[in-house]
C-alpha cells in the first residue's frame, strides 16, 4: 500500500492506494511522458 498525503491549508488527508492501481497510474504517467515532448520531469 502506498500512502498519498495532501497538504491542504495545514490539514493532511491520507489516501491509501492499492499497489496494482498505483502501478497502473505510474505506468500511465510514464507512457504519457514518453509520447508528450512538452512534458518535462526533473529529478
mmCIF file of the N, C-alpha and C atoms, coordinates in Angstrom:
data_MODEL
# 
_entry.id   MODEL 
# 
loop_
_atom_site.group_PDB 
_atom_site.id 
_atom_site.type_symbol 
_atom_site.label_atom_id 
_atom_site.label_alt_id 
_atom_site.label_comp_id 
_atom_site.label_asym_id 
_atom_site.label_entity_id 
_atom_site.label_seq_id 
_atom_site.pdbx_PDB_ins_code 
_atom_site.Cartn_x 
_atom_site.Cartn_y 
_atom_site.Cartn_z 
_atom_site.occupancy 
_atom_site.B_iso_or_equiv 
_atom_site.pdbx_formal_charge 
_atom_site.auth_seq_id 
_atom_site.auth_comp_id 
_atom_site.auth_asym_id 
_atom_site.auth_atom_id 
_atom_site.pdbx_PDB_model_num 
ATOM 1   N N  . UNK A 1 1  ? 0.836  -1.194 0.000   1.00 0.00 ? 1  UNK A N  1 
ATOM 2   C CA . UNK A 1 1  ? 0.000  0.000  0.000   1.00 0.00 ? 1  UNK A CA 1 
ATOM 3   C C  . UNK A 1 1  ? 0.876  1.252  0.000   1.00 0.00 ? 1  UNK A C  1 
ATOM 4   N N  . UNK A 1 2  ? 0.425  2.233  -0.741  1.00 0.00 ? 2  UNK A N  1 
ATOM 5   C CA . UNK A 1 2  ? 1.138  3.500  -0.777  1.00 0.00 ? 2  UNK A CA 1 
ATOM 6   C C  . UNK A 1 2  ? 0.244  4.567  -0.163  1.00 0.00 ? 2  UNK A C  1 
ATOM 7   N N  . UNK A 1 3  ? 0.832  5.400  0.669   1.00 0.00 ? 3  UNK A N  1 
ATOM 8   C CA . UNK A 1 3  ? 0.051  6.470  1.282   1.00 0.00 ? 3  UNK A CA 1 
ATOM 9   C C  . UNK A 1 3  ? 0.340  7.787  0.591   1.00 0.00 ? 3  UNK A C  1 
ATOM 10  N N  . UNK A 1 4  ? -0.712 8.428  0.104   1.00 0.00 ? 4  UNK A N  1 
ATOM 11  C CA . UNK A 1 4  ? -0.559 9.736  -0.512  1.00 0.00 ? 4  UNK A CA 1 
ATOM 12  C C  . UNK A 1 4  ? -1.001 10.779 0.511   1.00 0.00 ? 4  UNK A C  1 
ATOM 13  N N  . UNK A 1 5  ? -0.184 11.809 0.685   1.00 0.00 ? 5  UNK A N  1 
ATOM 14  C CA . UNK A 1 5  ? -0.515 12.850 1.657   1.00 0.00 ? 5  UNK A CA 1 
ATOM 15  C C  . UNK A 1 5  ? -0.732 14.157 0.921   1.00 0.00 ? 5  UNK A C  1 
ATOM 16  N N  . UNK A 1 6  ? -1.887 14.746 1.152   1.00 0.00 ? 6  UNK A N  1 
ATOM 17  C CA . UNK A 1 6  ? -2.192 16.028 0.538   1.00 0.00 ? 6  UNK A CA 1 
ATOM 18  C C  . UNK A 1 6  ? -2.215 17.089 1.623   1.00 0.00 ? 6  UNK A C  1 
ATOM 19  N N  . UNK A 1 7  ? -1.397 18.127 1.466   1.00 0.00 ? 7  UNK A N  1 
ATOM 20  C CA . UNK A 1 7  ? -1.369 19.209 2.433   1.00 0.00 ? 7  UNK A CA 1 
ATOM 21  C C  . UNK A 1 7  ? -2.322 20.302 1.961   1.00 0.00 ? 7  UNK A C  1 
ATOM 22  N N  . UNK A 1 8  ? -3.353 20.526 2.736   1.00 0.00 ? 8  UNK A N  1 
ATOM 23  C CA . UNK A 1 8  ? -4.372 21.488 2.337   1.00 0.00 ? 8  UNK A CA 1 
ATOM 24  C C  . UNK A 1 8  ? -4.641 22.449 3.485   1.00 0.00 ? 8  UNK A C  1 
ATOM 25  N N  . UNK A 1 9  ? -3.955 23.583 3.459   1.00 0.00 ? 9  UNK A N  1 
ATOM 26  C CA . UNK A 1 9  ? -4.182 24.600 4.476   1.00 0.00 ? 9  UNK A CA 1 
ATOM 27  C C  . UNK A 1 9  ? -3.911 24.121 5.888   1.00 0.00 ? 9  UNK A C  1 
ATOM 28  N N  . UNK A 1 10 ? -2.881 23.293 6.048   1.00 0.00 ? 10 UNK A N  1 
ATOM 29  C CA . UNK A 1 10 ? -2.496 22.869 7.391   1.00 0.00 ? 10 UNK A CA 1 
ATOM 30  C C  . UNK A 1 10 ? -3.043 21.504 7.782   1.00 0.00 ? 10 UNK A C  1 
ATOM 31  N N  . UNK A 1 11 ? -4.116 21.053 7.109   1.00 0.00 ? 11 UNK A N  1 
ATOM 32  C CA . UNK A 1 11 ? -4.639 19.727 7.431   1.00 0.00 ? 11 UNK A CA 1 
ATOM 33  C C  . UNK A 1 11 ? -4.105 18.719 6.427   1.00 0.00 ? 11 UNK A C  1 
ATOM 34  N N  . UNK A 1 12 ? -3.962 17.485 6.849   1.00 0.00 ? 12 UNK A N  1 
ATOM 35  C CA . UNK A 1 12 ? -3.435 16.452 5.967   1.00 0.00 ? 12 UNK A CA 1 
ATOM 36  C C  . UNK A 1 12 ? -4.494 15.393 5.710   1.00 0.00 ? 12 UNK A C  1 
ATOM 37  N N  . UNK A 1 13 ? -4.657 15.053 4.438   1.00 0.00 ? 13 UNK A N  1 
ATOM 38  C CA . UNK A 1 13 ? -5.570 13.986 4.063   1.00 0.00 ? 13 UNK A CA 1 
ATOM 39  C C  . UNK A 1 13 ? -4.746 12.808 3.560   1.00 0.00 ? 13 UNK A C  1 
ATOM 40  N N  . UNK A 1 14 ? -4.926 11.666 4.221   1.00 0.00 ? 14 UNK A N  1 
ATOM 41  C CA . UNK A 1 14 ? -4.179 10.476 3.822   1.00 0.00 ? 14 UNK A CA 1 
ATOM 42  C C  . UNK A 1 14 ? -5.056 9.580  2.965   1.00 0.00 ? 14 UNK A C  1 
ATOM 43  N N  . UNK A 1 15 ? -4.528 9.153  1.850   1.00 0.00 ? 15 UNK A N  1 
ATOM 44  C CA . UNK A 1 15 ? -5.266 8.254  0.969   1.00 0.00 ? 15 UNK A CA 1 
ATOM 45  C C  . UNK A 1 15 ? -4.407 7.020  0.705   1.00 0.00 ? 15 UNK A C  1 
ATOM 46  N N  . UNK A 1 16 ? -4.971 5.864  0.979   1.00 0.00 ? 16 UNK A N  1 
ATOM 47  C CA . UNK A 1 16 ? -4.245 4.616  0.737   1.00 0.00 ? 16 UNK A CA 1 
ATOM 48  C C  . UNK A 1 16 ? -4.584 4.103  -0.656  1.00 0.00 ? 16 UNK A C  1 
ATOM 49  N N  . UNK A 1 17 ? -3.543 3.827  -1.425  1.00 0.00 ? 17 UNK A N  1 
ATOM 50  C CA . UNK A 1 17 ? -3.732 3.375  -2.801  1.00 0.00 ? 17 UNK A CA 1 
ATOM 51  C C  . UNK A 1 17 ? -3.168 1.970  -2.955  1.00 0.00 ? 17 UNK A C  1 
ATOM 52  N N  . UNK A 1 18 ? -3.992 1.017  -3.367  1.00 0.00 ? 18 UNK A N  1 
ATOM 53  C CA . UNK A 1 18 ? -3.503 -0.353 -3.582  1.00 0.00 ? 18 UNK A CA 1 
ATOM 54  C C  . UNK A 1 18 ? -2.371 -0.374 -4.604  1.00 0.00 ? 18 UNK A C  1 
ATOM 55  N N  . UNK A 1 19 ? -1.439 -1.294 -4.431  1.00 0.00 ? 19 UNK A N  1 
ATOM 56  C CA . UNK A 1 19 ? -0.255 -1.367 -5.287  1.00 0.00 ? 19 UNK A CA 1 
ATOM 57  C C  . UNK A 1 19 ? -0.586 -1.491 -6.771  1.00 0.00 ? 19 UNK A C  1 
ATOM 58  N N  . UNK A 1 20 ? -1.573 -2.334 -7.100  1.00 0.00 ? 20 UNK A N  1 
ATOM 59  C CA . UNK A 1 20 ? -1.902 -2.537 -8.509  1.00 0.00 ? 20 UNK A CA 1 
ATOM 60  C C  . UNK A 1 20 ? -2.388 -1.244 -9.159  1.00 0.00 ? 20 UNK A C  1 
ATOM 61  N N  . UNK A 1 21 ? -3.246 -0.530 -8.462  1.00 0.00 ? 21 UNK A N  1 
ATOM 62  C CA . UNK A 1 21 ? -3.757 0.728  -9.009  1.00 0.00 ? 21 UNK A CA 1 
ATOM 63  C C  . UNK A 1 21 ? -2.624 1.743  -9.123  1.00 0.00 ? 21 UNK A C  1 
ATOM 64  N N  . UNK A 1 22 ? -1.778 1.795  -8.094  1.00 0.00 ? 22 UNK A N  1 
ATOM 65  C CA . UNK A 1 22 ? -0.661 2.742  -8.099  1.00 0.00 ? 22 UNK A CA 1 
ATOM 66  C C  . UNK A 1 22 ? 0.275  2.472  -9.268  1.00 0.00 ? 22 UNK A C  1 
ATOM 67  N N  . UNK A 1 23 ? 0.579  1.201  -9.507  1.00 0.00 ? 23 UNK A N  1 
ATOM 68  C CA . UNK A 1 23 ? 1.476  0.855  -10.615 1.00 0.00 ? 23 UNK A CA 1 
ATOM 69  C C  . UNK A 1 23 ? 0.862  1.231  -11.955 1.00 0.00 ? 23 UNK A C  1 
ATOM 70  N N  . UNK A 1 24 ? -0.463 1.074  -12.082 1.00 0.00 ? 24 UNK A N  1 
ATOM 71  C CA . UNK A 1 24 ? -1.130 1.456  -13.326 1.00 0.00 ? 24 UNK A CA 1 
ATOM 72  C C  . UNK A 1 24 ? -1.035 2.961  -13.537 1.00 0.00 ? 24 UNK A C  1 
ATOM 73  N N  . UNK A 1 25 ? -1.195 3.724  -12.452 1.00 0.00 ? 25 UNK A N  1 
ATOM 74  C CA . UNK A 1 25 ? -1.111 5.186  -12.554 1.00 0.00 ? 25 UNK A CA 1 
ATOM 75  C C  . UNK A 1 25 ? 0.297  5.604  -12.970 1.00 0.00 ? 25 UNK A C  1 
ATOM 76  N N  . UNK A 1 26 ? 1.297  5.032  -12.318 1.00 0.00 ? 26 UNK A N  1 
ATOM 77  C CA . UNK A 1 26 ? 2.686  5.368  -12.637 1.00 0.00 ? 26 UNK A CA 1 
ATOM 78  C C  . UNK A 1 26 ? 2.993  5.000  -14.085 1.00 0.00 ? 26 UNK A C  1 
ATOM 79  N N  . UNK A 1 27 ? 2.576  3.823  -14.497 1.00 0.00 ? 27 UNK A N  1 
ATOM 80  C CA . UNK A 1 27 ? 2.824  3.362  -15.864 1.00 0.00 ? 27 UNK A CA 1 
ATOM 81  C C  . UNK A 1 27 ? 2.163  4.299  -16.869 1.00 0.00 ? 27 UNK A C  1 
ATOM 82  N N  . UNK A 1 28 ? 0.943  4.702  -16.579 1.00 0.00 ? 28 UNK A N  1 
ATOM 83  C CA . UNK A 1 28 ? 0.220  5.613  -17.460 1.00 0.00 ? 28 UNK A CA 1 
ATOM 84  C C  . UNK A 1 28 ? 0.953  6.944  -17.581 1.00 0.00 ? 28 UNK A C  1 
ATOM 85  N N  . UNK A 1 29 ? 1.427  7.460  -16.441 1.00 0.00 ? 29 UNK A N  1 
ATOM 86  C CA . UNK A 1 29 ? 2.136  8.740  -16.457 1.00 0.00 ? 29 UNK A CA 1 
ATOM 87  C C  . UNK A 1 29 ? 3.442  8.641  -17.230 1.00 0.00 ? 29 UNK A C  1 
ATOM 88  N N  . UNK A 1 30 ? 4.134  7.519  -17.070 1.00 0.00 ? 30 UNK A N  1 
ATOM 89  C CA . UNK A 1 30 ? 5.395  7.329  -17.784 1.00 0.00 ? 30 UNK A CA 1 
ATOM 90  C C  . UNK A 1 30 ? 5.165  7.230  -19.280 1.00 0.00 ? 30 UNK A C  1 
ATOM 91  N N  . UNK A 1 31 ? 4.139  6.483  -19.679 1.00 0.00 ? 31 UNK A N  1 
ATOM 92  C CA . UNK A 1 31 ? 3.829  6.344  -21.104 1.00 0.00 ? 31 UNK A CA 1 
ATOM 93  C C  . UNK A 1 31 ? 3.428  7.691  -21.689 1.00 0.00 ? 31 UNK A C  1 
ATOM 94  N N  . UNK A 1 32 ? 2.647  8.454  -20.948 1.00 0.00 ? 32 UNK A N  1 
ATOM 95  C CA . UNK A 1 32 ? 2.214  9.761  -21.407 1.00 0.00 ? 32 UNK A CA 1 
ATOM 96  C C  . UNK A 1 32 ? 3.415  10.689 -21.573 1.00 0.00 ? 32 UNK A C  1 
ATOM 97  N N  . UNK A 1 33 ? 4.342  10.605 -20.640 1.00 0.00 ? 33 UNK A N  1 
ATOM 98  C CA . UNK A 1 33 ? 5.531  11.463 -20.692 1.00 0.00 ? 33 UNK A CA 1 
ATOM 99  C C  . UNK A 1 33 ? 6.401  11.127 -21.900 1.00 0.00 ? 33 UNK A C  1 
ATOM 100 N N  . UNK A 1 34 ? 6.485  9.848  -22.218 1.00 0.00 ? 34 UNK A N  1 
ATOM 101 C CA . UNK A 1 34 ? 7.319  9.432  -23.344 1.00 0.00 ? 34 UNK A CA 1 
ATOM 102 C C  . UNK A 1 34 ? 6.790  9.967  -24.672 1.00 0.00 ? 34 UNK A C  1 
ATOM 103 N N  . UNK A 1 35 ? 5.470  10.060 -24.775 1.00 0.00 ? 35 UNK A N  1 
ATOM 104 C CA . UNK A 1 35 ? 4.876  10.482 -26.039 1.00 0.00 ? 35 UNK A CA 1 
ATOM 105 C C  . UNK A 1 35 ? 4.551  11.971 -26.077 1.00 0.00 ? 35 UNK A C  1 
ATOM 106 N N  . UNK A 1 36 ? 4.755  12.648 -24.968 1.00 0.00 ? 36 UNK A N  1 
ATOM 107 C CA . UNK A 1 36 ? 4.452  14.081 -24.918 1.00 0.00 ? 36 UNK A CA 1 
ATOM 108 C C  . UNK A 1 36 ? 5.733  14.858 -24.690 1.00 0.00 ? 36 UNK A C  1 
ATOM 109 N N  . UNK A 1 37 ? 6.262  15.432 -25.759 1.00 0.00 ? 37 UNK A N  1 
ATOM 110 C CA . UNK A 1 37 ? 7.544  16.120 -25.672 1.00 0.00 ? 37 UNK A CA 1 
ATOM 111 C C  . UNK A 1 37 ? 7.446  17.421 -24.881 1.00 0.00 ? 37 UNK A C  1 
ATOM 112 N N  . UNK A 1 38 ? 6.222  17.858 -24.582 1.00 0.00 ? 38 UNK A N  1 
ATOM 113 C CA . UNK A 1 38 ? 6.056  19.098 -23.836 1.00 0.00 ? 38 UNK A CA 1 
ATOM 114 C C  . UNK A 1 38 ? 6.185  18.887 -22.327 1.00 0.00 ? 38 UNK A C  1 
ATOM 115 N N  . UNK A 1 39 ? 6.183  17.616 -21.924 1.00 0.00 ? 39 UNK A N  1 
ATOM 116 C CA . UNK A 1 39 ? 6.265  17.326 -20.503 1.00 0.00 ? 39 UNK A CA 1 
ATOM 117 C C  . UNK A 1 39 ? 7.720  17.100 -20.102 1.00 0.00 ? 39 UNK A C  1 
ATOM 118 N N  . UNK A 1 40 ? 8.128  17.781 -19.057 1.00 0.00 ? 40 UNK A N  1 
ATOM 119 C CA . UNK A 1 40 ? 9.497  17.603 -18.568 1.00 0.00 ? 40 UNK A CA 1 
ATOM 120 C C  . UNK A 1 40 ? 9.454  17.150 -17.111 1.00 0.00 ? 40 UNK A C  1 
ATOM 121 N N  . UNK A 1 41 ? 10.271 16.152 -16.803 1.00 0.00 ? 41 UNK A N  1 
ATOM 122 C CA . UNK A 1 41 ? 10.373 15.683 -15.428 1.00 0.00 ? 41 UNK A CA 1 
ATOM 123 C C  . UNK A 1 41 ? 11.779 15.984 -14.919 1.00 0.00 ? 41 UNK A C  1 
ATOM 124 N N  . UNK A 1 42 ? 11.850 16.628 -13.765 1.00 0.00 ? 42 UNK A N  1 
ATOM 125 C CA . UNK A 1 42 ? 13.146 16.977 -13.179 1.00 0.00 ? 42 UNK A CA 1 
ATOM 126 C C  . UNK A 1 42 ? 13.346 16.146 -11.923 1.00 0.00 ? 42 UNK A C  1 
ATOM 127 N N  . UNK A 1 43 ? 14.460 15.415 -11.889 1.00 0.00 ? 43 UNK A N  1 
ATOM 128 C CA . UNK A 1 43 ? 14.735 14.569 -10.742 1.00 0.00 ? 43 UNK A CA 1 
ATOM 129 C C  . UNK A 1 43 ? 15.827 15.189 -9.898  1.00 0.00 ? 43 UNK A C  1 
# 
